[in-house]
Amino acid sequence: MNAAEGGAPRSDRARQQRRLLDLALGAAWLIGLGAALQILTVLLSSSPLAAALAGAVVADLGAVRAGVQWTDPVEREASGHRARVARRVGVGAALGALAVLLTLGVSLVLGWATVEAGEPSLGFAFAVARAIALAVRDELLLSGIPFATAARAGLSSRHAVAFSALAHGAALGLAPGATASSFALAAALGALAAALFRRGRGAFAAIAAHASFTALAGAGLRGSLLDVTWADGALAAGTRAFGPPAWVAAAVLALLAALVLRAGAPRPGRPAP
């Protein structure tokens, strides 16, 4: 056996070992940063907004060290960068809101809910701020790290989308009061966020979709914008979602994620849309 024949298997083994190392490092970042964020949440449990804001800062600092980037470096040097970021934020927020409105519409038609006009207040602004902070924390951790890890390991970004969706579901599934329907909703929201992360090669659209859905399904339907009374199940953020409305929301979010994935990822070397 000549040197070339012997070198190929060694090269393949080296690549496999490097890939396993990259995956292990990504898992370590995900678990370690997640544990740190959980401790922070417990320490600041008396102030949910402060806990969310602190979590977003810590997640940003940790995710950057793990290789997560808010935007693709290629597009930072291209013209129209700010316009593209604004467009992604708008698209993400619109998709999150669309999922809430479609679910509410189905619930009203099927008699699962009744709705009255809400009473907007300053409290909704705080709810939006908290939703954005939570979205930054969750998407940098649960979408950003899987995508950064997949890129380092040379894996398809579609693997990162699947892992991210499961990670979103698992993060909620460990919380007290979680149900099968709330798990499905969280996983589907994670799938949409991850699909947007992949499509935009960055976090902005994913964060916008997550924050929009959380704010509207939470405070938005509990009197800040609309006052919804649920007769069968409930649409909400986190473990408060259950029953038929949660399953419908999960289906809507999964459909939107599939449509974003069908659009495909932008070609390497070119700015994302």
C-alpha positions as CSV (number, residue, x, y, z in Angstrom):
1,M,0.0,0.0,0.0
2,N,1.5,3.3,-1.0
3,A,1.5,6.5,1.0
4,A,-1.4,8.0,-0.9
5,E,-3.6,5.0,-0.1
6,G,-2.7,5.0,3.5
7,G,-3.1,8.7,3.8
8,A,-6.7,8.8,2.7
9,P,-8.2,6.7,5.6
10,R,-6.1,8.7,8.1
11,S,-7.4,11.9,6.6
12,D,-11.0,10.7,6.8
13,R,-10.5,9.7,10.4
14,A,-9.1,13.1,11.2
15,R,-12.1,14.8,9.7
16,Q,-14.5,12.6,11.6
17,Q,-12.6,13.2,14.8
18,R,-12.6,16.9,14.2
19,R,-16.4,16.8,13.4
20,L,-17.1,14.9,16.7
21,L,-15.0,17.4,18.6
22,D,-16.9,20.4,17.0
23,L,-20.2,18.7,17.9
24,A,-19.1,18.0,21.4
25,L,-18.0,21.6,21.9
26,G,-21.3,22.9,20.6
27,A,-23.2,20.6,23.0
28,A,-21.0,21.9,25.8
29,W,-21.7,25.5,25.0
30,L,-25.5,24.8,24.7
31,I,-25.7,22.9,28.0
32,G,-23.3,25.2,29.9
33,L,-24.9,28.5,28.7
34,G,-28.4,27.1,29.2
35,A,-27.5,26.1,32.8
36,A,-26.1,29.6,33.5
37,L,-29.2,31.2,32.1
38,Q,-31.4,29.0,34.3
39,I,-29.5,30.0,37.4
40,L,-29.8,33.7,36.4
41,T,-33.5,33.3,36.0
42,V,-33.9,31.8,39.4
43,L,-31.7,34.5,41.0
44,L,-33.8,37.3,39.4
45,S,-37.2,35.5,39.7
46,S,-38.7,38.5,41.6
47,S,-38.4,40.7,38.5
48,P,-39.3,38.8,35.2
49,L,-38.3,41.8,33.0
50,A,-34.9,42.1,34.7
51,A,-34.3,38.4,34.4
52,A,-35.2,38.5,30.7
53,L,-32.9,41.4,30.0
54,A,-30.0,40.0,31.9
55,G,-30.5,36.6,30.2
56,A,-30.4,38.3,26.8
57,V,-27.1,40.0,27.7
58,V,-25.5,36.8,29.0
59,A,-26.8,34.8,26.0
60,D,-25.3,37.3,23.6
61,L,-21.9,37.3,25.4
62,G,-21.8,33.5,25.5
63,A,-23.1,32.9,22.0
64,V,-20.5,35.2,20.5
65,R,-17.8,33.2,22.1
66,A,-19.5,30.0,20.8
67,G,-19.2,31.4,17.2
68,V,-22.8,32.8,16.8
69,Q,-23.1,35.9,14.6
70,W,-26.1,38.2,14.4
71,T,-25.6,38.6,10.6
72,D,-23.5,37.0,7.9
73,P,-20.1,38.8,7.7
74,V,-20.4,38.8,3.9
75,E,-23.5,41.1,3.9
76,R,-22.1,43.5,6.5
77,E,-19.8,44.8,3.7
78,A,-22.5,44.9,1.1
79,S,-24.7,47.9,0.4
80,G,-28.2,48.0,1.8
81,H,-27.3,46.1,4.9
82,R,-29.6,48.0,7.2
83,A,-32.5,47.8,4.8
84,R,-32.2,44.0,4.6
85,V,-32.0,43.8,8.4
86,A,-35.2,45.9,8.7
87,R,-36.9,43.8,6.1
88,R,-36.1,40.6,8.0
89,V,-37.3,42.0,11.2
90,G,-40.6,43.0,9.5
91,V,-41.0,39.6,7.9
92,G,-40.3,37.7,11.1
93,A,-42.7,39.9,13.2
94,A,-45.4,39.5,10.5
95,L,-45.1,35.7,10.5
96,G,-45.3,35.5,14.3
97,A,-48.3,37.7,14.3
98,L,-49.9,35.8,11.4
99,A,-49.6,32.5,13.4
100,V,-51.5,34.1,16.4
101,L,-54.2,35.7,14.2
102,L,-54.8,32.5,12.2
103,T,-55.1,30.4,15.4
104,L,-57.4,32.9,17.0
105,G,-59.6,33.0,13.9
106,V,-59.9,29.2,13.9
107,S,-60.7,29.2,17.6
108,L,-63.4,31.8,17.1
109,V,-65.0,29.9,14.2
110,L,-65.0,26.6,16.2
111,G,-66.3,28.1,19.4
112,W,-63.2,27.6,21.4
113,A,-62.9,31.3,22.3
114,T,-64.8,34.6,22.5
115,V,-63.2,38.0,22.1
116,E,-63.8,41.6,23.2
117,A,-61.8,44.8,22.7
118,G,-58.9,45.2,25.0
119,E,-57.6,48.2,26.9
120,P,-54.1,49.1,25.7
121,S,-51.8,50.3,28.5
122,L,-48.1,51.0,29.2
123,G,-47.9,47.4,30.6
124,F,-48.0,46.1,27.0
125,A,-44.8,48.0,26.2
126,F,-43.1,46.2,29.1
127,A,-44.5,42.9,27.8
128,V,-43.1,43.5,24.4
129,A,-39.7,44.5,25.9
130,R,-39.7,41.2,27.9
131,A,-40.7,39.2,24.8
132,I,-37.9,40.7,22.8
133,A,-35.4,39.9,25.5
134,L,-36.6,36.3,25.9
135,A,-36.5,35.9,22.1
136,V,-32.9,37.2,22.0
137,R,-31.9,34.8,24.8
138,D,-33.7,31.7,23.3
139,E,-32.7,32.2,19.6
140,L,-29.0,32.9,20.3
141,L,-28.9,29.8,22.5
142,L,-31.3,27.4,20.8
143,S,-30.9,28.4,17.2
144,G,-27.6,30.3,17.0
145,I,-25.4,27.7,18.7
146,P,-26.8,24.7,16.6
147,F,-26.2,26.7,13.4
148,A,-22.7,27.7,14.4
149,T,-21.9,24.2,15.4
150,A,-23.2,22.7,12.2
151,A,-21.2,25.2,10.2
152,R,-18.0,24.3,12.0
153,A,-18.7,20.5,11.7
154,G,-19.5,20.8,8.0
155,L,-23.0,19.6,8.4
156,S,-26.1,20.7,6.5
157,S,-27.9,23.7,7.9
158,R,-31.1,21.5,7.7
159,H,-29.7,19.4,10.5
160,A,-29.4,22.6,12.6
161,V,-33.1,23.4,11.9
162,A,-34.3,20.0,13.2
163,F,-32.1,20.1,16.2
164,S,-33.1,23.7,17.0
165,A,-36.8,22.8,16.8
166,L,-36.3,19.9,19.2
167,A,-34.2,22.1,21.6
168,H,-37.0,24.7,21.8
169,G,-39.5,21.9,22.6
170,A,-37.2,20.3,25.1
171,A,-36.5,23.6,26.9
172,L,-40.2,24.0,27.5
173,G,-40.8,20.3,28.1
174,L,-38.6,20.5,31.2
175,A,-40.7,23.3,32.7
176,P,-43.4,22.5,35.3
177,G,-46.9,22.3,33.8
178,A,-45.8,21.5,30.3
179,T,-48.2,19.5,28.2
180,A,-47.9,17.6,24.9
181,S,-49.6,20.5,23.1
182,S,-47.4,23.2,24.6
183,F,-44.3,21.1,23.7
184,A,-45.5,20.8,20.1
185,L,-46.2,24.6,20.0
186,A,-42.7,25.4,21.3
187,A,-41.0,23.0,18.9
188,A,-43.0,24.5,16.0
189,L,-42.1,28.0,17.0
190,G,-38.5,26.9,17.2
191,A,-38.8,25.4,13.7
192,L,-40.1,28.7,12.3
193,A,-37.4,30.7,14.1
194,A,-34.6,28.3,12.9
195,A,-36.0,28.3,9.3
196,L,-35.8,32.1,9.4
197,F,-32.3,32.0,10.9
198,R,-31.2,29.7,8.1
199,R,-32.9,31.9,5.4
200,G,-31.5,35.1,6.7
201,R,-28.1,33.7,7.8
202,G,-28.6,35.5,11.1
203,A,-30.7,36.1,14.2
204,F,-32.8,39.1,13.4
205,A,-35.8,37.5,11.6
206,A,-35.8,34.6,14.1
207,I,-35.9,36.9,17.1
208,A,-38.6,39.1,15.5
209,A,-40.9,36.1,14.9
210,H,-40.3,34.6,18.4
211,A,-40.9,38.0,20.1
212,S,-44.0,38.8,18.0
213,F,-45.7,35.5,18.7
214,T,-44.8,35.6,22.4
215,A,-46.0,39.2,22.9
216,L,-49.3,38.8,21.0
217,A,-50.2,35.3,22.3
218,G,-49.4,36.5,25.8
219,A,-50.3,40.0,26.9
220,G,-51.8,40.9,23.5
221,L,-54.7,38.4,24.0
222,R,-55.0,39.0,27.7
223,G,-56.5,42.5,27.5
224,S,-53.7,44.6,26.1
225,L,-55.0,44.5,22.6
226,L,-57.8,41.9,22.7
227,D,-59.5,40.3,25.7
228,V,-60.0,36.7,24.8
229,T,-61.9,34.2,26.9
230,W,-61.1,30.6,26.2
231,A,-63.8,27.9,26.4
232,D,-61.6,25.0,25.3
233,G,-57.9,25.1,25.8
234,A,-55.9,28.3,25.4
235,L,-53.4,30.0,23.1
236,A,-50.6,31.6,25.1
237,A,-46.8,31.6,25.4
238,G,-45.0,28.8,27.2
239,T,-46.7,26.3,29.4
240,R,-50.0,28.3,29.5
241,A,-50.8,27.0,26.0
242,F,-52.8,23.9,26.0
243,G,-55.6,22.0,24.2
244,P,-57.0,22.5,20.7
245,P,-55.8,26.1,20.2
246,A,-52.2,25.1,21.1
247,W,-52.3,22.2,18.6
248,V,-53.7,24.6,15.9
249,A,-51.0,27.1,16.6
250,A,-48.3,24.4,16.4
251,A,-49.7,23.3,13.0
252,V,-49.8,26.9,11.7
253,L,-46.2,27.5,12.8
254,A,-45.0,24.3,11.3
255,L,-46.6,25.2,8.0
256,L,-45.0,28.6,8.0
257,A,-41.6,27.0,8.8
258,A,-42.1,24.6,5.9
259,L,-42.8,27.5,3.6
260,V,-39.7,29.4,4.7
261,L,-37.6,26.2,4.3
262,R,-39.0,25.6,0.8
263,A,-37.7,29.1,-0.2
264,G,-34.3,27.7,0.5
265,A,-31.1,29.2,1.8
266,P,-29.2,31.9,0.0
267,R,-26.2,30.9,-2.0
268,P,-22.8,31.2,-0.2
269,G,-21.0,34.4,-0.9
270,R,-24.2,36.4,-1.6
271,P,-26.2,38.5,0.9
272,A,-29.3,36.9,2.3
273,P,-32.7,38.4,1.4
